[in-house]
Amino acid sequence: MRLQGKVAIITGSGSGMGRASAKRFAEEGAKVVVADITDAGGETASEIEAAGGEAVFVKTDVSKPEDCQRMVDAALKAFGKLNVLYNNAALPQKEKSFTDVSNEEWDRIMSVNLRGPFFACKAAYPAFLRAGGGVYLATASLGAIMPRAMSAVYSPSKAGLICLYKVLASELAKDNIRANVILPGPTASPMLKQFMGGDRENMSDEEIKNIVAKSMAFGRCVEPLDVANAAVFLASDEAGMISGETLLVDGGRSVARGRD
């Protein structure tokens, strides 16, 4: 029970990495606020409760500061404190030239992937102070440090998230607050297919996974549970001297790409 007694908010926890993380946090003893823009977050909370854990669902659009404050207020109302904020919610970008990216698409993706975590961190900060410290986590992407062509919005949004968290780690160590970022490689989640363009949009999820797996050093995609296990570690006291770091969970893809 590595997170026994802790209260965590996990955004984007209606599916994929967020849902896997919410369930793993609960398995490790945390009380979880499931925050998601869709009603699927309610299903995640129900699954946690059915397994004997404690969770509440708060429908949240992280691009709205008032929603970020509301999810923090919900944590305090339900569980009396807040120890972990895991900014996982994100929007993908389909592969396209930067010249084809509309101003609206740029603003929409940045509002969720970068502005949203900023708002959420500000909302959580007073609760962390009252708790004597806390942990900020975020899901970025391998693409933040090894950007590929046709990702002129997504990769910068995730690179900005890394920079934001390094600032927080430096600025808030005095308050016993840690900040770390997970960088997954291609992950078998609903978002994976949304990145694909061209004919691949018509492929099945399994076909997409098989294509991506061939580019992975271990011959398989990252699974949501792989990311969830990394998040549990970084949220736990075992990582008490780790802050301002980026943890690759990419199955060696970055090493393989560097070797090429």
C-alpha positions as CSV (number, residue, x, y, z in Angstrom):
1,M,0.0,0.0,0.0
2,R,2.6,2.5,-1.2
3,L,0.0,5.4,-1.3
4,Q,-1.9,4.6,1.8
5,G,-3.4,7.8,3.3
6,K,-2.8,9.9,0.2
7,V,-5.5,11.8,-1.8
8,A,-4.8,12.1,-5.5
9,I,-6.5,13.9,-8.4
10,I,-5.9,12.3,-11.8
11,T,-7.1,14.2,-14.8
12,G,-8.1,12.5,-18.0
13,S,-8.9,9.4,-16.0
14,G,-11.9,8.2,-18.0
15,S,-9.8,6.0,-20.2
16,G,-6.3,4.9,-21.2
17,M,-3.3,5.9,-19.0
18,G,-5.5,8.0,-16.7
19,R,-7.9,5.2,-15.9
20,A,-5.1,2.7,-15.4
21,S,-3.4,5.2,-13.1
22,A,-6.5,5.9,-11.1
23,K,-7.1,2.2,-10.5
24,R,-3.5,1.5,-9.6
25,F,-3.4,4.5,-7.2
26,A,-6.5,3.1,-5.5
27,E,-5.0,-0.4,-5.3
28,E,-2.0,1.2,-3.5
29,G,-4.3,2.8,-0.9
30,A,-4.9,6.3,-2.3
31,K,-8.3,8.0,-2.4
32,V,-8.8,9.2,-5.9
33,V,-10.6,12.1,-7.5
34,V,-11.4,11.0,-11.1
35,A,-11.5,14.1,-13.3
36,D,-12.5,13.8,-16.9
37,I,-14.4,15.8,-19.5
38,T,-16.5,12.8,-20.3
39,D,-18.9,10.7,-18.2
40,A,-16.5,7.8,-18.7
41,G,-14.8,9.1,-15.6
42,G,-17.8,8.0,-13.6
43,E,-17.2,4.4,-14.8
44,T,-13.6,4.6,-13.6
45,A,-14.8,5.8,-10.2
46,S,-17.4,3.0,-10.1
47,E,-14.7,0.4,-10.9
48,I,-12.5,1.6,-8.1
49,E,-15.4,1.5,-5.6
50,A,-16.4,-2.0,-6.8
51,A,-12.9,-3.1,-6.1
52,G,-13.1,-1.8,-2.5
53,G,-11.4,1.6,-3.1
54,E,-12.5,5.1,-2.5
55,A,-13.1,7.5,-5.5
56,V,-15.3,10.4,-6.6
57,F,-15.9,11.6,-10.1
58,V,-15.8,15.3,-11.1
59,K,-16.6,16.2,-14.6
60,T,-13.8,18.6,-15.6
61,D,-12.6,20.6,-18.5
62,V,-9.1,21.4,-17.5
63,S,-8.9,24.2,-20.0
64,K,-11.2,26.2,-17.7
65,P,-9.6,27.6,-14.5
66,E,-12.9,27.3,-12.7
67,D,-13.2,23.6,-13.4
68,C,-9.6,23.1,-12.1
69,Q,-10.6,24.8,-8.9
70,R,-13.8,22.8,-8.7
71,M,-11.9,19.5,-8.8
72,V,-9.6,20.6,-6.0
73,D,-12.6,21.7,-4.0
74,A,-14.2,18.3,-4.6
75,A,-11.1,16.5,-3.2
76,L,-11.1,18.6,-0.1
77,K,-14.8,18.1,0.4
78,A,-14.7,14.4,-0.1
79,F,-11.4,13.5,1.5
80,G,-10.3,16.5,3.5
81,K,-6.9,17.1,1.9
82,L,-4.9,16.8,-1.3
83,N,-1.4,15.1,-1.7
84,V,-1.0,14.4,-5.4
85,L,-2.1,16.2,-8.6
86,Y,-1.5,14.1,-11.7
87,N,-2.1,16.2,-14.9
88,N,-2.7,13.5,-17.4
89,A,-5.5,14.9,-19.6
90,A,-4.4,15.8,-23.1
91,L,-5.5,16.3,-26.7
92,P,-3.7,14.6,-29.6
93,Q,-2.8,16.2,-32.9
94,K,-3.2,14.3,-36.2
95,E,-0.1,14.3,-38.3
96,K,-0.1,17.3,-40.6
97,S,2.2,20.0,-41.8
98,F,2.5,23.0,-39.5
99,T,1.2,25.1,-42.4
100,D,-2.1,23.2,-42.2
101,V,-2.6,23.7,-38.5
102,S,-5.3,26.2,-37.9
103,N,-5.1,28.9,-35.2
104,E,-8.1,27.3,-33.5
105,E,-6.4,23.9,-33.4
106,W,-3.3,25.4,-31.9
107,D,-5.3,27.2,-29.2
108,R,-7.4,24.2,-28.4
109,I,-4.5,21.7,-28.0
110,M,-2.4,24.2,-26.0
111,S,-5.4,25.1,-23.8
112,V,-5.7,21.5,-22.6
113,N,-2.1,20.2,-22.8
114,L,-0.3,23.2,-21.3
115,R,-2.6,25.9,-19.9
116,G,-4.8,23.2,-18.2
117,P,-1.9,21.8,-16.1
118,F,-0.8,25.4,-15.2
119,F,-4.3,26.2,-14.0
120,A,-4.6,22.9,-12.1
121,C,-1.3,23.3,-10.4
122,K,-2.2,26.8,-9.2
123,A,-5.5,25.5,-7.9
124,A,-3.8,22.6,-6.0
125,Y,-1.0,24.7,-4.5
126,P,-2.9,26.0,-1.4
127,A,-4.1,22.5,-0.6
128,F,-0.5,21.2,-0.8
129,L,0.7,23.9,1.6
130,R,-2.0,22.9,4.1
131,A,-0.9,19.3,3.7
132,G,2.7,20.1,4.4
133,G,3.8,19.3,0.8
134,G,2.6,17.5,-2.2
135,V,3.5,15.9,-5.6
136,Y,2.8,17.3,-9.0
137,L,2.9,14.6,-11.8
138,A,2.3,15.1,-15.5
139,T,2.1,12.9,-18.6
140,A,4.2,14.5,-21.4
141,S,5.5,12.4,-24.3
142,L,8.6,11.0,-25.9
143,G,7.8,13.5,-28.6
144,A,8.6,16.4,-26.2
145,I,12.3,15.5,-26.4
146,M,12.4,13.7,-29.7
147,P,9.9,15.6,-31.8
148,R,8.9,14.2,-35.1
149,A,7.7,15.9,-38.2
150,M,4.0,16.7,-38.5
151,S,3.5,17.4,-34.8
152,A,4.0,21.2,-34.6
153,V,1.4,21.7,-31.8
154,Y,1.5,18.5,-29.8
155,S,5.3,18.2,-29.3
156,P,5.7,21.9,-28.3
157,S,2.7,21.6,-25.9
158,K,4.4,18.6,-24.1
159,A,7.9,20.3,-24.2
160,G,6.3,23.3,-22.5
161,L,4.9,21.0,-19.8
162,I,8.4,19.7,-19.0
163,C,9.7,23.2,-18.7
164,L,6.8,24.2,-16.5
165,Y,7.4,21.3,-14.1
166,K,11.1,22.0,-13.9
167,V,10.2,25.6,-12.8
168,L,7.8,24.2,-10.2
169,A,10.4,21.7,-8.9
170,S,12.9,24.5,-8.4
171,E,10.5,27.1,-7.1
172,L,8.5,24.9,-4.7
173,A,11.1,22.6,-3.1
174,K,11.0,25.0,-0.2
175,D,7.4,24.0,0.3
176,N,8.2,20.2,0.2
177,I,6.5,19.9,-3.2
178,R,8.0,17.7,-5.9
179,A,7.2,17.9,-9.6
180,N,8.1,15.2,-12.1
181,V,7.0,14.3,-15.7
182,I,6.4,10.9,-17.3
183,L,7.3,10.6,-21.0
184,P,5.5,7.6,-22.5
185,G,6.4,6.2,-25.9
186,P,3.6,5.1,-28.2
187,T,1.0,3.7,-25.9
188,A,-1.9,1.3,-26.6
189,S,-4.6,3.8,-25.6
190,P,-7.6,5.4,-27.4
191,M,-5.4,8.4,-28.2
192,L,-2.9,6.3,-30.3
193,K,-5.1,6.0,-33.3
194,Q,-6.0,9.7,-33.2
195,F,-2.4,10.6,-33.9
196,M,-2.5,8.7,-37.2
197,G,-3.2,10.4,-40.5
198,G,-3.9,9.2,-44.0
199,D,-5.0,5.6,-44.6
200,R,-4.1,4.6,-41.1
201,E,-7.1,6.3,-39.7
202,N,-9.2,3.5,-41.2
203,M,-7.2,0.7,-39.6
204,S,-8.3,-1.2,-36.5
205,D,-6.8,-0.5,-33.1
206,E,-5.1,-3.9,-33.3
207,E,-3.6,-3.1,-36.7
208,I,-2.2,0.2,-35.4
209,K,-0.7,-1.5,-32.4
210,N,1.0,-4.1,-34.6
211,I,2.5,-1.4,-36.8
212,V,3.8,0.6,-33.8
213,A,5.1,-2.5,-32.1
214,K,7.5,-3.2,-34.9
215,S,9.3,0.1,-34.2
216,M,9.6,-0.7,-30.5
217,A,12.8,-2.2,-29.0
218,F,10.8,-4.8,-27.0
219,G,8.4,-5.5,-29.8
220,R,5.3,-4.2,-28.2
221,C,3.5,-0.9,-27.4
222,V,3.7,0.7,-24.1
223,E,0.6,-0.3,-22.1
224,P,-1.4,2.1,-19.9
225,L,-0.4,0.0,-16.9
226,D,3.3,0.6,-17.6
227,V,2.7,4.3,-17.3
228,A,0.4,3.8,-14.2
229,N,3.2,1.9,-12.4
230,A,5.7,4.7,-13.1
231,A,3.2,7.2,-11.7
232,V,2.7,5.2,-8.5
233,F,6.4,5.2,-7.9
234,L,6.8,8.9,-8.5
235,A,3.8,9.7,-6.3
236,S,5.1,7.5,-3.4
237,D,7.5,8.4,-0.7
238,E,10.0,6.0,-2.4
239,A,10.6,8.9,-4.8
240,G,11.0,11.5,-2.0
241,M,14.3,12.8,-3.4
242,I,13.3,12.9,-7.0
243,S,12.0,16.2,-8.4
244,G,12.4,18.1,-11.6
245,E,13.0,14.9,-13.5
246,T,11.5,13.3,-16.7
247,L,11.0,9.5,-16.7
248,L,10.9,7.8,-20.0
249,V,8.5,4.9,-20.2
250,D,9.1,4.0,-23.9
251,G,10.3,0.5,-24.0
252,G,13.7,1.6,-25.2
253,R,12.3,3.3,-28.3
254,S,14.4,6.4,-27.7
255,V,17.6,4.3,-27.5
256,A,16.7,2.4,-30.6
257,R,16.0,5.7,-32.5
258,G,19.2,7.2,-31.3
259,R,21.1,4.1,-32.5
260,D,19.5,4.5,-36.0
